[in-house]
């Protein structure tokens, strides 16, 4: 209802008012709870947030009563590979029969298998399959997602993947950040890694940048992928083109990729099971976010865990993502990844929720506008049918989402 105002009052003008639930704002990475809260929205932004009892005189075009539950920022999945052709269920069976990830890659499987399937698939086919996967993440409370290329490994195929990612944002109520991961693996037509990196720097990255198809650039720095020196050249070109960088690093071995990426002020270093203390120090100094990917850790049956205590000691923000991909993390629930981060890596529920909201936003360069519920930020939030925010990490699956709000508009 609209509160009465006197003739000289200037009421708060709102497009919508949302109330009837407690709010975990996630400000500064903590639950930062407001009980019996109200959220005022105008032009897709939060313009008022506090206890309902403190709400001043207002006029609202629409009012929504959550009728209980908890509201959090919309979840942010800051590392996915949602656009791809085919699947690699057969490799899942191989690994269960004792074949290592490295051995599968040498046999022409792994990323190479997804490259062939993605190149062969039409843009419409890729869009339809990615749309199904993204819809599952949205039903789990995701309002922002990062989507990487990297299964094309040629100019035209990489552009195709990035165009599909753009179409997903056009067709679904979700924010999509696009990352060019052309330095993901070696394509079959190249047998020299340095020559391929030259091709990326001279043709792929300039074209991607000129078309405005990517928000960032990523690379896989690993023994089975690209060396620190090769990725450094790739990053130098990206930075010259005005594109921030991210890195897949220290997933299987220690290569020094994280420290190198930090020297480029990388937005994030992802996987990082094998980082050393010096890497963590470099991340802290550069403001680089650690993106934990427990789905890949779990699927690959790894035993080397990220050094969480070091990350806490140096106050490196820890984000959590699905790494949704056809081979090593076929995960379509960010909440499940939050649970895995708690059970496998010993994060607290508060750290896990921060990892899927404010720290994930920082990993995408969006922390000024997304990731927490404060006045001035985007009105992307979710109401959950839970009795405490910690339950989001407790339940394994299940439909906990009551309502999903994107830029102040109800989407589910």
ABEGO torsion letter per residue (X at the ends): XBBBBBAABBBBBBABBBBGBBBBAGBGGBAGBBBGBBBBBBGGBBABBBBAAABBBBBBABBBBAGEEBBBBBBBBABBBABBBEBAAAAAAAAAAGBBAAAAAAAGBEAAAAAAAAAABBAAAAAAAAAAAAAAAAAAGBABBBBBBGAAGBAAAAAAAAAAAAAAAAABBBBBBBBBAABABBBAABABAAAAAAAAAAAAAAAAAAAGABABBBBBBBAABBBAAAAAAAAAAAAAAGBBBBBBBGAABBAGAAAAAAAAGBABBBGGAABBAAAAAAAAAAGBBBBBBAAAAAAAGBABBBBAAAAAAAGBBBBBBAGBBAAABBBABAAAAAAAAAAAAGBBAAAAAAAABAAAAAAAGAAAABGBBBBGBBBBBBBBBBABAAAAAABBEEBABABBBBGGBBAX
